[in-house]
Each structure stands twice: as C-alpha cells, then as structure tokens.
C-alpha cells in the first residue's frame, strides 16, 4: 500500500505492527477512492481502517477548510476516535477536532476554522450546519461509524440532513456491526456503487456467557434485582435501563441499599460521563447503571455480569448489551428481568444460535424485605420536581438579570446548550 512516510511514523509510534482483518480489506479499497460499507464488530480495529487512508489522502491537501467529517452516535466514541486521529496525524500537521452536545457551543465554533478532520455526534453537527458555522461543501470524506447504533438512537433524520449539505462527489464510508435494512436503504440512496466488505461475523455474543432470566411483577423488580446482586456474588456489573429517569431512580435506590454504584446516561454532562466511565473502569467491585449509550464502544474487559433491569426491545439491543461481558474468553453472566408480558422476547432470544435462556428463581433476600420501594420512588419524584422548579426559577432569574450578555455573536446563542446522546 502506498502509505506516506509520515503515516508510517505515526503507525510505528502507535505500535502498529500488523493490520487486523478489517484493516487489511478496508484500507486498499478506501485508497482506491471507492465508497465502502464495512461490516465489522466493535474492537476489530475499524477506526484505523478508515483513518489511515483519510490521513494519507489529506496530508498534501492545502486549504483552511474541513476535508473529512466522521459521525458517531455518542460522545465517548467521538472522543475515542479523536485520540486515534490525533495520534495518526502526529507528523502531518493536520488538525482534528471533536464536536458533541453538552459541551461549550462557542468553544467548538471557534475551533472549526482550520480543522482538517471533524469528528462529532449528529445533533450538534447539524446545529452548527444550520447556524452556518460549519461548512461541509468541500469535504472529501464522509464517515458514518457505528451506523446501526446511530439509527437505533434516532439519528437517521439528522444524518440524512447532514449528508445533503455535503458534496455529491465525496467519498462515503459506512461502518456497522450489523446490517439492517435501514442501512442498506441509506446506502442505495446516498452512496455510489458501494463495495461491501465483511470482516468476521456480525457482532456475536461470547460463548462464555451464561444467559438467565426471571419473571417479576413490575413493583417487585427492585427487590429482585437487589437480591440477585447481593446473593449471586456479582463482582463487576452493568445494569441496563431504558430511560434516564429509570437510571436516576435505580441509582438512588442502589445507593440507599448500600451498594457501590455509578451512573451514566446521555443526560449527564460530558465531564460527569467521562468520570463515571473512568471510575468504573478502575473498580474491582462495583455497579454501573447505564442506558443503551454504554451498550457499545466501551471496552471494559473485567465486567462479570450484565443485568437487563429493563428488557431490551429487540435482539440487536440484547446482543450489544450482553456483549459487554465475557470479554476475551472470560466467563460472564447475563440476567434479564422480564415483566409478565415479555414472554415473546424470551422466545426471540432463544432463537439466537447457541443461546439457551435458563429460567432462575430469585428469592427476596431478608435484607430487602423491609425496604419501602414505593416511598423511595415517591421521595425521588418529589426531589426531582423540586429540583426542576429550582432550575426553572434560576433560569428565569438569570434571564432577567443577565439578558443578552452570554454571547455577542447571535449565531452562538440559539443552541449553545443543545445536547444529544
């Protein structure tokens, strides 16, 4: 492959010695200026698979404008990709920046001029385009990474709008762990005779995971969960919930029950999310309460247990969640707490090759029998309402006393606090 000396220096400094399977098949195709669709699971080295040819191509392109846009579903994945871009471009003199919701709008807007590679989440990228701060008219590359997760998180409309702001002669690279029909439809509409590249099988569930389920009435789920965590010697667990509100509530209940737990979801500030991930990564024993934002892209090898407090909506979500356990051949367990009306999903999961869902009975531990979960929920909701009222009052006061002083440039004021997952 005709890779520049500076790229080779970067790869050497990153201790790259041999390309992974996905890199071996993807880099040559991308360097031939083909649109490509790459199916490869998380952790296969796919970021470098597109970053090497992109950096190699833009190395000698002059001009003070964005040459590549890389879209990802979450801030964590965007930040991880920025690290690769920075290290890959170490000897090239090329500037890469990251853009995501929940961070300073004005600071990100200031960084755009002169950026060669822009990495970001769809919501904030589209905000900046609509405010005419970000111009994609000259980009050479558009990368849609973790495309299936972006679709699952509801970014499809934003992605279509972003694509329409890019030039038709761009090179498009789409990467996904699975290949649902929604992605194939997008490829037909926005890509030029894409070449399909497959590295390994679709994201698979490690065979070292024991799959279990129990059925619980809605209001008994808390005591069921706490009893499992207490009695089954769980070491390092991720508990998945559907919504931010449930995550906040469950995190509060776990705290009151004496567990060592951490929370992460899309409504938290970026610094808080980064701190949560880092703290959990360095825990020997502990619990991470998470929405689906953590179901993919986080590689924490020593997770022993996955608990679906809220049952997943589909097979793909189940696969992504439980795949956080059993990493690198380690043993893992996955427990799903189903409501009484969820039996159809049990049958669907049973159809996955090599999965046998084992029904278990979880007796309520005496330690949790006296816990008044109804009162906890009521107190939590009251606290949330009081917090919301204080926030509204504070915002109203700030508008009255500080109106018009936040930004001198009106372009920045519209969406400066916009956020996405």
C-alpha positions as CSV (number, residue, x, y, z in Angstrom):
1,X,0.0,0.0,0.0
2,X,1.3,3.4,-0.9
3,X,1.2,4.9,2.6
4,X,3.3,8.1,3.2
5,X,6.4,8.1,5.4
6,X,4.7,10.3,7.9
7,X,1.8,7.9,8.3
8,X,4.3,5.1,8.8
9,X,6.0,7.1,11.5
10,X,2.6,7.6,13.2
11,X,1.8,3.9,13.0
12,X,5.2,3.0,14.4
13,X,4.7,5.3,17.3
14,X,1.3,3.7,17.9
15,X,3.0,0.3,17.9
16,X,1.0,-0.9,14.9
17,X,2.9,-3.9,13.5
18,X,0.4,-6.0,11.6
19,X,-3.0,-4.9,10.2
20,X,-6.2,-6.5,11.6
21,X,-8.5,-8.3,9.2
22,X,-10.8,-5.3,8.8
23,X,-7.8,-3.1,8.1
24,X,-6.4,-5.5,5.5
25,X,-9.5,-5.5,3.4
26,X,-10.7,-1.9,4.0
27,X,-7.6,0.3,3.6
28,X,-6.8,-0.8,0.0
29,X,-10.5,-0.3,-1.1
30,X,-10.7,3.2,0.5
31,X,-7.4,4.2,-1.0
32,X,-8.9,3.4,-4.4
33,X,-11.5,6.1,-3.8
34,X,-14.4,3.6,-3.5
35,X,-17.5,4.1,-1.4
36,X,-17.4,1.2,1.0
37,X,-19.8,-0.4,3.5
38,X,-17.8,-2.3,6.2
39,X,-19.5,-4.8,8.5
40,X,-17.2,-5.4,11.4
41,X,-17.8,-5.7,15.1
42,X,-16.6,-3.3,17.8
43,X,-13.0,-3.7,18.8
44,X,-11.8,-5.0,15.5
45,X,-9.6,-2.0,14.6
46,X,-12.0,-0.4,12.2
47,X,-11.2,3.2,13.3
48,X,-7.7,2.9,11.9
49,X,-9.2,1.1,8.9
50,X,-10.6,4.4,7.6
51,X,-8.3,6.8,9.5
52,X,-5.1,5.6,7.7
53,X,-6.4,6.2,4.1
54,X,-8.1,9.5,5.1
55,X,-5.0,10.9,6.7
56,X,-2.8,9.6,3.9
57,X,-5.1,11.4,1.3
58,X,-5.4,14.7,3.1
59,X,-1.7,15.0,4.0
60,X,-0.8,17.1,0.9
61,X,-4.1,18.9,0.6
62,X,-3.8,22.6,1.4
63,X,-6.6,24.9,2.4
64,X,-8.2,26.2,5.5
65,X,-11.4,24.0,5.4
66,X,-12.8,20.7,6.6
67,X,-11.7,17.8,4.5
68,X,-13.3,14.9,6.4
69,X,-16.4,14.5,8.6
70,X,-16.7,11.5,10.9
71,X,-20.1,10.9,12.6
72,X,-20.5,8.7,15.6
73,X,-23.5,8.1,17.9
74,X,-22.0,9.0,21.3
75,X,-19.6,11.5,22.9
76,X,-17.5,8.6,24.3
77,X,-17.0,7.1,20.8
78,X,-16.3,10.5,19.3
79,X,-13.6,11.2,21.9
80,X,-12.0,7.8,21.4
81,X,-11.9,8.4,17.7
82,X,-10.3,11.8,18.2
83,X,-7.5,10.1,20.1
84,X,-6.8,7.9,17.1
85,X,-7.0,10.9,14.7
86,X,-4.6,12.9,16.8
87,X,-2.0,10.1,17.0
88,X,-2.4,9.2,13.3
89,X,-1.9,12.8,12.3
90,X,1.0,13.4,14.7
91,X,3.6,14.0,11.9
92,X,1.2,15.5,9.3
93,X,0.5,18.9,10.8
94,X,-3.3,18.3,10.4
95,X,-5.8,19.5,12.9
96,X,-8.6,17.2,14.2
97,X,-11.4,18.4,16.5
98,X,-14.4,16.8,18.2
99,X,-17.9,18.2,18.4
100,X,-20.7,16.9,20.6
101,X,-23.7,18.1,22.5
102,X,-23.4,19.1,26.2
103,X,-20.1,21.0,25.7
104,X,-19.4,24.7,25.1
105,X,-21.1,25.7,21.8
106,X,-18.9,28.8,21.4
107,X,-15.7,26.9,22.0
108,X,-16.5,24.3,19.4
109,X,-17.5,27.0,16.9
110,X,-14.1,28.7,17.4
111,X,-12.2,25.5,16.7
112,X,-13.9,24.8,13.4
113,X,-11.9,27.2,11.2
114,X,-8.7,25.5,10.2
115,X,-9.8,22.0,11.2
116,X,-9.0,19.3,8.7
117,X,-10.9,16.4,10.3
118,X,-14.1,17.0,12.2
119,X,-15.4,14.2,14.5
120,X,-18.8,14.5,16.1
121,X,-22.3,13.4,17.1
122,X,-25.1,14.2,14.6
123,X,-27.2,16.6,16.8
124,X,-24.5,19.1,17.4
125,X,-23.0,18.8,13.9
126,X,-26.4,19.6,12.4
127,X,-26.9,22.6,14.8
128,X,-23.6,24.1,13.6
129,X,-24.5,23.5,10.0
130,X,-27.9,25.2,10.4
131,X,-26.2,28.1,12.1
132,X,-23.9,28.4,9.1
133,X,-20.8,27.9,11.3
134,X,-19.9,24.6,9.8
135,X,-19.5,24.3,6.1
136,X,-19.3,20.8,4.5
137,X,-19.2,21.9,0.9
138,X,-15.6,20.8,0.3
139,X,-15.3,17.7,2.4
140,X,-13.6,14.8,0.6
141,X,-14.7,12.1,3.1
142,X,-17.9,11.4,5.0
143,X,-17.7,8.5,7.5
144,X,-20.7,7.1,9.3
145,X,-19.3,4.9,12.1
146,X,-21.4,2.6,14.3
147,X,-24.2,3.4,11.8
148,X,-26.7,0.8,13.2
149,X,-26.4,2.3,16.7
150,X,-26.9,5.8,15.3
151,X,-30.1,4.6,13.7
152,X,-31.2,2.8,16.9
153,X,-30.7,6.1,18.8
154,X,-33.0,8.0,16.4
155,X,-30.3,10.0,14.4
156,X,-31.5,8.9,11.0
157,X,-33.2,12.1,10.1
158,X,-30.2,14.2,11.3
159,X,-27.9,12.1,9.3
160,X,-29.9,12.5,6.1
161,X,-29.9,16.3,6.5
162,X,-26.2,16.3,7.1
163,X,-25.5,14.3,4.0
164,X,-27.5,16.7,1.9
165,X,-25.1,19.5,3.0
166,X,-22.1,17.6,1.7
167,X,-20.8,17.5,-1.9
168,X,-22.1,14.7,-4.2
169,X,-18.6,13.8,-5.2
170,X,-17.4,13.0,-1.7
171,X,-16.2,9.5,-0.7
172,X,-18.6,7.8,1.8
173,X,-17.5,5.2,4.2
174,X,-20.2,3.4,6.3
175,X,-19.3,1.1,9.2
176,X,-21.7,-1.1,11.2
177,X,-21.6,-4.1,13.4
178,X,-24.9,-5.3,11.9
179,X,-26.5,-4.7,8.6
180,X,-30.3,-4.0,9.0
181,X,-32.5,-2.9,6.1
182,X,-32.4,0.7,7.2
183,X,-28.7,0.9,6.5
184,X,-29.0,-0.8,3.1
185,X,-31.7,1.7,2.1
186,X,-29.5,4.6,3.1
187,X,-26.6,3.1,1.1
188,X,-28.7,2.9,-2.0
189,X,-29.8,6.5,-1.8
190,X,-26.6,8.3,-0.7
191,X,-23.6,6.1,-1.8
192,X,-22.1,5.5,-5.3
193,X,-21.9,1.8,-6.1
194,X,-20.6,0.9,-2.6
195,X,-18.4,-2.1,-2.2
196,X,-19.4,-4.4,0.7
197,X,-16.6,-5.5,2.9
198,X,-17.2,-8.1,5.6
199,X,-14.7,-8.8,8.4
200,X,-15.7,-11.7,10.5
201,X,-19.3,-12.5,11.5
202,X,-21.9,-9.9,12.7
203,X,-21.2,-8.9,16.2
204,X,-21.6,-12.1,18.1
205,X,-22.3,-12.9,21.8
206,X,-19.3,-14.5,23.5
207,X,-19.9,-18.2,24.1
208,X,-18.6,-17.9,27.6
209,X,-21.7,-16.1,28.8
210,X,-24.4,-17.9,30.9
211,X,-27.8,-16.5,29.9
212,X,-30.5,-16.3,32.6
213,X,-33.9,-14.8,33.0
214,X,-36.5,-14.4,35.7
215,X,-40.1,-13.0,35.5
216,X,-41.1,-10.4,38.0
217,X,-44.1,-8.2,38.7
218,X,-43.4,-4.6,37.9
219,X,-43.2,-3.4,41.5
220,X,-41.1,-6.4,42.7
221,X,-38.3,-5.7,40.2
222,X,-36.3,-3.7,42.6
223,X,-36.2,-6.3,45.3
224,X,-35.5,-9.0,42.6
225,X,-32.5,-7.0,41.3
226,X,-31.1,-6.2,44.8
227,X,-31.4,-9.8,45.9
228,X,-29.6,-11.1,42.8
229,X,-26.7,-8.6,43.2
230,X,-26.4,-9.5,46.9
231,X,-26.7,-13.3,46.7
232,X,-25.1,-14.2,43.4
233,X,-21.6,-12.8,44.2
234,X,-21.6,-10.4,41.4
235,X,-18.3,-8.7,41.1
236,X,-18.4,-6.0,38.4
237,X,-21.8,-5.4,36.9
238,X,-23.5,-3.2,34.3
239,X,-27.3,-2.8,34.8
240,X,-29.1,-1.6,31.7
241,X,-32.3,0.5,31.8
242,X,-34.4,2.1,29.1
243,X,-34.6,5.7,30.2
244,X,-32.6,8.3,32.0
245,X,-35.3,8.7,34.7
246,X,-35.2,5.0,35.5
247,X,-31.5,5.2,35.6
248,X,-31.6,8.1,38.1
249,X,-34.1,6.3,40.3
250,X,-32.3,3.0,40.3
251,X,-29.0,4.6,41.1
252,X,-30.7,6.3,44.1
253,X,-32.2,3.0,45.3
254,X,-28.9,1.2,45.0
255,X,-27.2,3.9,47.0
256,X,-29.7,3.6,49.7
257,X,-29.4,-0.2,49.7
258,X,-25.6,0.2,50.4
259,X,-24.2,-0.8,47.0
260,X,-21.2,0.8,45.3
261,X,-22.6,2.1,42.1
262,X,-22.1,4.6,39.3
263,X,-24.5,6.1,36.8
264,X,-24.1,7.0,33.1
265,X,-26.6,8.2,30.6
266,X,-27.0,10.8,27.8
267,X,-28.5,13.5,30.1
268,X,-25.3,13.9,32.1
269,X,-22.6,16.5,31.4
270,X,-19.7,15.2,29.4
271,X,-17.2,15.5,32.3
272,X,-19.5,13.5,34.6
273,X,-19.9,10.8,32.0
274,X,-16.1,10.6,31.5
275,X,-15.6,10.4,35.2
276,X,-18.2,7.7,35.6
277,X,-16.5,5.5,32.9
278,X,-13.1,6.1,34.4
279,X,-14.2,5.3,37.9
280,X,-16.0,2.1,36.9
281,X,-13.0,1.0,34.7
282,X,-10.8,1.2,37.8
283,X,-13.2,-0.5,40.2
284,X,-12.5,-4.1,41.3
285,X,-16.1,-4.5,42.6
286,X,-19.0,-2.2,41.6
287,X,-22.0,-1.5,39.5
288,X,-22.6,0.8,36.5
289,X,-26.2,1.8,35.9
290,X,-26.5,2.7,32.2
291,X,-28.8,3.4,29.4
292,X,-28.0,2.0,25.9
293,X,-25.5,4.7,25.4
294,X,-23.0,2.3,27.1
295,X,-24.1,-0.8,25.2
296,X,-21.4,-0.5,22.6
297,X,-18.0,1.1,22.3
298,X,-16.9,0.7,25.9
299,X,-14.3,-2.0,26.3
300,X,-14.0,-2.9,29.9
301,X,-12.7,-6.5,29.9
302,X,-13.4,-7.5,33.5
303,X,-17.2,-7.0,33.6
304,X,-18.6,-10.2,35.1
305,X,-22.4,-9.5,35.0
306,X,-24.9,-7.8,32.7
307,X,-28.4,-7.3,34.2
308,X,-31.2,-6.1,31.9
309,X,-33.4,-4.4,34.5
310,X,-35.5,-3.2,31.6
311,X,-35.8,-6.0,29.0
312,X,-34.3,-5.0,25.6
313,X,-36.7,-4.1,22.8
314,X,-35.1,-6.3,20.1
315,X,-32.4,-8.9,19.5
316,X,-29.8,-6.3,18.4
317,X,-30.0,-4.4,21.7
318,X,-29.8,-7.7,23.7
319,X,-26.7,-8.6,21.7
320,X,-25.0,-5.3,22.2
321,X,-25.8,-5.2,25.9
322,X,-24.7,-8.7,26.9
323,X,-21.6,-8.5,24.8
324,X,-20.1,-6.2,27.4
325,X,-19.5,-9.3,29.5
326,X,-17.5,-12.4,28.7
327,X,-14.8,-10.4,27.0
328,X,-11.5,-12.0,25.8
329,X,-12.7,-15.5,26.8
330,X,-13.6,-14.7,30.4
331,X,-16.7,-16.2,31.9
332,X,-19.7,-13.9,32.1
333,X,-23.4,-13.9,33.1
334,X,-26.4,-12.1,31.7
335,X,-29.6,-11.8,33.6
336,X,-32.8,-10.3,32.1
337,X,-35.7,-9.4,34.4
338,X,-38.8,-9.7,32.3
339,X,-42.2,-8.3,33.1
340,X,-45.0,-10.8,32.9
341,X,-46.0,-9.6,29.4
342,X,-42.5,-10.0,27.8
343,X,-42.5,-13.7,27.1
344,X,-42.4,-13.1,23.3
345,X,-38.9,-11.6,23.6
346,X,-37.7,-14.7,25.6
347,X,-38.7,-16.8,22.6
348,X,-36.9,-14.5,20.2
349,X,-33.7,-14.5,22.2
350,X,-33.9,-18.3,22.4
351,X,-33.7,-18.4,18.6
352,X,-30.2,-16.9,18.6
353,X,-27.7,-19.6,17.8
354,X,-26.0,-21.2,20.8
355,X,-28.1,-19.3,23.4
356,X,-30.1,-21.2,26.0
357,X,-32.1,-18.9,28.3
358,X,-32.1,-20.5,31.7
359,X,-35.0,-19.6,33.9
360,X,-34.0,-18.9,37.5
361,X,-35.9,-18.2,40.7
362,X,-34.6,-15.3,42.7
363,X,-36.0,-15.3,46.3
364,X,-36.1,-12.0,48.0
365,X,-33.3,-11.6,50.5
366,X,-34.4,-10.7,54.0
367,X,-32.1,-7.7,53.9
368,X,-34.5,-6.1,51.3
369,X,-37.9,-7.3,52.6
370,X,-38.4,-4.2,54.8
371,X,-37.4,-1.7,52.1
372,X,-40.3,0.6,51.2
373,X,-39.7,1.0,47.5
374,X,-42.9,2.8,47.0
375,X,-41.8,5.5,49.4
376,X,-38.4,5.7,47.8
377,X,-40.0,6.2,44.4
378,X,-42.3,8.9,45.8
379,X,-39.5,10.7,47.6
380,X,-37.3,10.6,44.5
381,X,-40.1,12.0,42.3
382,X,-40.7,14.8,44.8
383,X,-37.0,15.6,44.8
384,X,-36.9,15.7,41.0
385,X,-39.9,18.1,40.9
386,X,-38.3,20.4,43.5
387,X,-35.0,20.3,41.5
388,X,-36.9,21.1,38.3
389,X,-38.7,24.0,40.0
390,X,-35.4,25.4,41.3
391,X,-33.8,25.1,37.9
392,X,-36.7,27.0,36.2
393,X,-36.6,29.7,38.8
394,X,-32.9,30.1,38.5
395,X,-33.1,30.3,34.7
396,X,-35.9,32.9,34.9
397,X,-33.7,34.9,37.3
398,X,-30.7,34.6,35.1
399,X,-32.7,35.8,32.1
400,X,-33.9,38.8,33.9
401,X,-30.6,39.9,35.3
402,X,-28.2,38.7,32.6
403,X,-30.2,39.0,29.4
404,X,-28.2,39.5,26.3
405,X,-24.7,39.1,27.9
406,X,-23.9,35.5,27.2
407,X,-22.7,35.9,23.7
408,X,-22.0,38.8,21.5
409,X,-22.4,36.7,18.4
410,X,-26.1,35.9,17.9
411,X,-25.2,32.8,15.9
412,X,-23.9,31.1,19.1
413,X,-26.9,31.9,21.3
414,X,-29.5,29.8,19.6
415,X,-28.3,26.3,20.5
416,X,-25.4,26.7,22.8
417,X,-26.7,24.2,25.3
418,X,-28.1,21.7,22.8
419,X,-27.2,18.1,23.7
420,X,-27.5,14.7,22.2
421,X,-26.6,11.2,23.3
